[in-house]
Amino acid sequence: MLANQNILVVVTGGIAAYKIPNVVRQLIKKGASVRVAMTKTAEKFITAETFRVLTKEPVLTDDNYQISPVAHINLADWSDLVVVTPATANTIAKLDEGIADNEALSTLLATTAPVVVFPAMNHNMWQNKRTQRHIKNLKDDGVWVVEPETGFLAEGYEGKGRLPDIDQQVKAIELVTEAIAQFPPLSSSGLKGFSFLISAGGTHEAIDPVRFLTNKSSGKMGVALSNAARLLGATVKLIATPEAAVLPKLPEVKTTVIESAIQLNDAIQNEYKNYDVVIMAAAVSDYRVAHYSNQKIKKQHQEKSGFQLDLMTNPDILASIDNRQCYKVGFAAESIDIIKYAKDKLNKKSADMIVANDISKKESGFNSDDNEVIIITENGEHFIDRNKKEAIAISVLKVIMEEYHKKAK
Ligand SMILES: Cc1cc2nc3c(=O)[nH]c(=O)nc-3n(C[C@H](O)[C@H](O)[C@H](O)COP(=O)(O)O)c2cc1C
């Protein structure tokens, strides 16, 4: 997704600047050409030399502005995407006002490339009405803002203002690149006003305190959908199994962790009527253990006949969601007759859409970073070619929005 992309990373003077060499390394590893511009204050936290060595390119700073004839314009024109990380309150305010009193800001004013901003600052600086006003203006202008996390700040207390981890930043950058490629007319707030409830991961059906039945679902597809919807401006609630909940997520994806199908069912039933779109990407076990053992089950040496486990049927969560209350999307993992089974599922579960994966293919589907899907609705089929799950997520959201509007008519 990032291969052959020209990405300019603008580093400003926040304490989190020390993390950015690793973001740059990850972007380069994924095939991007990366260049760096820094503010004077950023240089107090991290040296330009580090970035010069990592990128093998000169770094634009206020003292090193002659790296090309008119460096801020050359760099602005070169960029396919500009990432400001960490973005200080100071730089955010100036970016909003169009102030260009250093090389980094001049480049930001000159570029026509999409801009992604990762604000990071003290909690009170972030909450300040002036900062919030600037953030709102930037979002309204189509700047992609990935809001900071709530967590332990450098000041020694909890608050909102933390820079998302390196993996989260890289995922967000990948999603923005993909969203721009797939939805040229769609701005960073293309899903603003919409709310999504998304489930992810393979449920755990407990046998005893240490054992459970599960499946190969990693939760990557559901988490990619959650990140993509959030990045496009939607409100997102993710209901995730423990494996899915630890995947890199954007800070504003609110997450409830569940383990079993029963817990997932409870969470969905409590919440789904409050959301516009419900996507059941979790792989829900059809059965659960009939007799849970409070004690760890011991090996029975004397029994030659093996061990019998009684199973009972789990609730059919997808079928129980009333699609008059939301746009209802199910996933189907099939290994044969994919379209036929997906159409059956669409009708039997009265879903608005089924996203079908061919799990017989090793390189896509369960636990893979890639996927290839067929989207089925009553209006027809969409074939989405093999790609990274982040790219598939953007494609799926695009079709959901088209179909959502058709249903609403
Ligand atoms: C130790 C220290 C840490 C700082 N961390 C942050 C920060 O995380 N976020 C922020 O917005 N400002 C932070 N500041 C304040 C900025 O460095 C200051 O506003 C500066 O003018 C930013 O310049 P720039 O936006 O041109 O890089 C910090 C200052 C100091 C001394």
The ligand as an SDF file (V2000), in Angstrom:
LIG
                    3D

 31 33  0  0  0  0  0  0  0  0999 V2000
   10.2600   19.2630   27.7320 C   0  0  0  0  0  0  0  0  0  0  0  0
    9.2010   19.8290   26.8220 C   0  0  0  0  0  0  0  0  0  0  0  0
    8.2690   18.9920   26.2820 C   0  0  0  0  0  0  0  0  0  0  0  0
    7.2800   19.4980   25.4400 C   0  0  0  0  0  0  0  0  0  0  0  0
    6.3560   18.6510   24.9080 N   0  0  0  0  0  0  0  0  0  0  0  0
    5.3520   19.1500   24.1540 C   0  0  0  0  0  0  0  0  0  0  0  0
    4.3750   18.2840   23.6120 C   0  0  0  0  0  0  0  0  0  0  0  0
    4.3860   17.0670   23.7910 O   0  0  0  0  0  0  0  0  0  0  0  0
    3.3900   18.8260   22.8550 N   0  0  0  0  0  0  0  0  0  0  0  0
    3.3020   20.1710   22.6040 C   0  0  0  0  0  0  0  0  0  0  0  0
    2.3620   20.5920   21.9280 O   0  0  0  0  0  0  0  0  0  0  0  0
    4.2360   21.0000   23.0930 N   0  0  0  0  0  0  0  0  0  0  0  0
    5.2660   20.5360   23.8550 C   0  0  0  0  0  0  0  0  0  0  0  0
    6.2020   21.3910   24.3420 N   0  0  0  0  0  0  0  0  0  0  0  0
    6.1250   22.8090   23.9950 C   0  0  0  0  0  0  0  0  0  0  0  0
    6.6690   23.0460   22.5850 C   0  0  0  0  0  0  0  0  0  0  0  0
    8.0100   22.5700   22.4980 O   0  0  0  0  0  0  0  0  0  0  0  0
    6.5710   24.5240   22.2350 C   0  0  0  0  0  0  0  0  0  0  0  0
    5.2090   24.9030   22.1400 O   0  0  0  0  0  0  0  0  0  0  0  0
    7.2930   24.8750   20.9620 C   0  0  0  0  0  0  0  0  0  0  0  0
    7.1010   26.2390   20.6750 O   0  0  0  0  0  0  0  0  0  0  0  0
    6.8030   24.0330   19.8000 C   0  0  0  0  0  0  0  0  0  0  0  0
    7.4710   24.4420   18.6340 O   0  0  0  0  0  0  0  0  0  0  0  0
    7.1640   23.7800   17.2090 P   0  0  0  0  0  0  0  0  0  0  0  0
    5.6980   23.6180   17.1140 O   0  0  0  0  0  0  0  0  0  0  0  0
    7.6810   24.7810   16.2480 O   0  0  0  0  0  0  0  0  0  0  0  0
    7.9250   22.5210   17.1570 O   0  0  0  0  0  0  0  0  0  0  0  0
    7.2300   20.9000   25.1520 C   0  0  0  0  0  0  0  0  0  0  0  0
    8.2140   21.7220   25.7130 C   0  0  0  0  0  0  0  0  0  0  0  0
    9.1830   21.2100   26.5300 C   0  0  0  0  0  0  0  0  0  0  0  0
   10.2250   22.1510   27.1020 C   0  0  0  0  0  0  0  0  0  0  0  0
  1  2  1  0
  2  3  1  0
  2 30  2  0
  3  4  2  0
  4  5  1  0
  4 28  1  0
  5  6  2  0
  6  7  1  0
  6 13  1  0
  7  8  2  0
  7  9  1  0
  9 10  1  0
 10 11  2  0
 10 12  1  0
 12 13  2  0
 13 14  1  0
 14 15  1  0
 14 28  1  0
 15 16  1  0
 16 17  1  0
 16 18  1  0
 18 19  1  0
 18 20  1  0
 20 21  1  0
 20 22  1  0
 22 23  1  0
 23 24  1  0
 24 25  2  0
 24 26  1  0
 24 27  1  0
 28 29  2  0
 29 30  1  0
 30 31  1  0
M  END
$$$$
